[in-house]
Amino acid sequence: MPGLLACGGHRLPQMRSLPMRNSPQIDQAMIRVVNLCKKFVSRDLAIQAVDHVSFNVSPGEVYGLLGPNGAGKTTTMRMILGLLKPDSGYAEIDAIRSDLAADEIKRRVGFVSANAGTYQWLTAREILCFFGDVYGLPLERIEQQVNRLTELLGLRSFLDQRSATLSTGQRQKINLARALMHDPPIMLLDEPTLGLDVVGSQIIFDYMQMLCRDNKAIILCTHRLEQAQRVCQRFGLLHHGQMVHEGTMDELREQTGRDNLVDIFVSLLRPEVGLLLDCGGDLSATEVRP
Amino acid sequence: MNADRPFINQPRGGLDLGRLRRLTLKELRETLRDRRTVVTLVVMPLLVYPILSLIFRTFLLSGAVATPSDKPIVYQFALESDVSDEECKKAFGEIKHDILMLEAARAPMIANYLDLKSPAIGQFNDHKFSVADVKEETDFVRSVVSSNEVDAGAILHLGGTRADGNDSATQSSVRKPIRIEVVCNLSNSLSVQAADYLRDHLEAVNRSRMQARGVLDQTALLIEPIRIDAPVKMKPAISFGTLIPFILVLMTITGAVYPAIDLTAGERERGTMEALVAAPIPRMRILFAKFVAVLTVAMLTATLNLIGMLTTIWAFQFEGMIFQSGKFSLIAISQVFALLLLFAAFFSAVLLAVTSFARSFKEAQAYLIPLILLSLAPGVVSLAPGLSLSGPICLVPLLNFVLLARDILQGQISTTPAIVAILSTLLYATFALAIASRIFGTDAILYGSHESVKDSLRRPREPQAVASPLTAIFCLTCLFPANFLAISILSRLADGDMSVALAVMAITTVLFFIGVPLLFAWHQRIQLNSGFALRWPRPVPWLAAIVLGLSAWPISIVIITATQYLITFFGGSEMGAAWHQRLIEGGQDFVDSLRKIPFYVVVLTHAVIPAIAEEWFFRGFLLQSLLSRSKSALGPILISGVIFGAFHLLTESVIALDRLVPTTLMGIMLAYVCWRTQSIVPGIFVHVLNNATVVCLPYFDKELQTVAWFPFKGDQLPIAWISALLALAAAALGVIYLATRSTQRRCED
């Protein structure tokens, strides 16, 4: 029954963009996000989580993907990494599309998700070695990387302690180290400072600047707007899945007429949250749920 | 890119065993460091077996030491005699009845002689007797004693040895002493007691008779004890040989449950899953490492349990009840262990498949409780006495394991069912692992975009085009057992009356296969046209369907011939012939009963009603739902076909394996027709005509034999005609394919 196989199947998306290089100006961009769309449909409800979002990130750049909860930041990250398939549009890294060759993308990306945990019965060293294996590193390379990251992130004091006994900050450091095990040129950091105190998150931001000097392209999602303002070179402000503002801090100031990210955020959310914000809440500390 | 470009590890081909080992080690480390695992692993066997054995021991002892004052023990004896009637007359004097009779009440002679009913015996005055006809069955007493059907037995021989007894008829003039062998089962304490009692009693009786009656002065009773050692199969209670594997299974399951949840749903709950799926490693490899880890923990649990169990058995001297030889058999234990490994592999895979579905520990537990209860059912069934590993039972997971392990322990293993059981378990394990790898870490599970069961039961606000697959599967799971039960109950009520039975079948078919999906459709606001594929097809496919319906029936003949060939190939020609004979006889009975009712009723109940109802549910409700969520039509067509086949396995009150393959093929073909024409109407025609032809041919067999041109005479089916019909069927399918090309293309666009 040839018809059985020939009909009814979806056609494969065309592979044309895989080997092709783009124009010299965009060539600098390591991450390209083009018209990304994603809709979540449950039975009676359809939510447009990401709605035609486009941006580029170059090596050595920290890109702040900001927005209130539910703006579509995490979904965008997952689509860039190839964990979710976009409905339309695409994301590419090194000119490789994530919806076509997810494994190629995963090899190039270090990912720290918002609710990343650790294996509580394993030590930091065991966790790092495990992820080294998962990323297919040779044994000697794993050892090398564990030593390098131990020095870099200061893991020495708790390297052989079970992770259940560690503090939140120490565990977050392990997560960061875990994402760096395969020395990826790109880092996707989704709320890497979630649950950390001021000092803890400061340490993470310092490391990010260091990674940036290392010429890595970084996308950062965070609610810590003041620190984001310091560490990120460019920003994309998402709201209801749409890219509302995009550019450097100066460009944002120009677009919105406001001085800092907190104010920009307030102006963005005011129509929805209304008077609540007029009391002058610090958005970096309290989360606003739309 | 710049020169100091960061290291990007290259993909590696093939399976890196060292890496797989390290991945597995990580999973094992994680599990074994967890105290909860260790508790199930070590503490359970330490506690469970001594307690269990104490219970058994108490139970056994209480059986042995009954209090005579309350309730006298009733021993059951079997008697066997190779003494001829003549000899008996000579030996015992007057005889009123035949001595060799089956019922004790009608064999008073031996009983009288042996004085077993004598009130002088006190509490042992209420005995039952089984007296066998030795002319038909030799070693009757031995077999019933060793199978513990009776407590002890006696074999009467005329003369000094048993061989002499056989010649006794020829030496009828000589009066010989009667020798009695008392048979008991050494592994049953009750049997030993009964035999002791019988021997004492016989000796006492003999003494008194010898003294008191002159008739018997020349007849001396020689009483020799015979002790046979057969494993205990307690009739009303649980069989030990089955209980042991069953407990082992339970313990293995217990051991595997926690790591399975922890390594899948736990991984997600702790937030490590996303990091794992963000890595460029095939999910199958991660899952395989997890599978090996769960299997290892399950086997560690099984090993510790086996050790605990064997120690207890040894300490309490229960080995006679478990092993056929009455002693520990290392070979049997290692065979059971290997079998346990296979079972653990199967169950670990099932557990992983189920827990991969769960988003949290709690959810996983909620899924597993029904699964474990469900798997207890075959386990409990396996404890029923007299159940043997044969037929469809070989295919029932868990049940086949417990029975096979029992047979190994008792040294009664038969090869074919064992191979079938092992192969089917292997197959299930692979299947479960494949499902697990499809589910584990998918974005649907990770990001919760899949429907939960609760969602599928909630009434939607908007009209739906088709049923969601979960609704369809829920409907199916309601239908299967309910329909089976209803038919069984109602046909029992019909009490063999064919017309009532047919009416019942028709009503239940309509109620269940049209009514229940309609109820679901109403509740889920499913539009009937799209949800049941109710479209009027264009004439060409419609006509092709009629041709297909009239020409497809020889498929089942081909399959039956192929099955018989296969059975003959694997099981020998006798088995094949027996299978064919059974099939023919079954078919003949069926046709004979059909001929008693008018033809139009037959067509209505066997062709029209089932065709409409089954198309309505299987190709309408179920297939449309499956098609709506699948990129390719192949999967839904095959799945609905297999479900259709499996359903026909169960429709009658017996499991008819012979029907599986033909009905599955039929289901696949009908699903294909429905998918191509996007309507159930042509399928209804195919189904009605096919069923009608299949019923018609045997119904009018006698009339057709007289028609000269009719090619099929009795069992003689010309191959040329079969091939021609099948070619016609294939052509009809081809026409349907060609005629529906344009609509299919439009649909894709």
Interface residues (C-beta under 8 A of the other chain):
Chain A: M1 P2 G3 L4 L5 C7 G8 G9 H10 F40 V41 S42 R43 D44 P59 R78 L81 L83 L84 K85 D94 A102 D103 E104 K106 R107 R108 V109 F111 V112 S113 N115 A116 G117 T118 Y119 Q120 W121 L122 E126 C129 F130 F131 D133 V134 Y135 G136 L137 R141 R162 N175 R178 A179 H182 D183 P184 P185 N215 K216
Chain B: M1 N2 D4 R5 P6 F7 I8 N9 P11 R12 D16 R19 R22 L23 K26 R29 E30 T31 R33 D34 R270 G271 T272 E274 A275 L276 V277 A278 A279 P280 I281 I286 D443 L446 Y447 S449 E451 D455 R458 P460 R461 E462 L627 K631 S632 A633 L634 I637 Y672 W675 R676 L733 Y737 R741 Q744 R745 E748
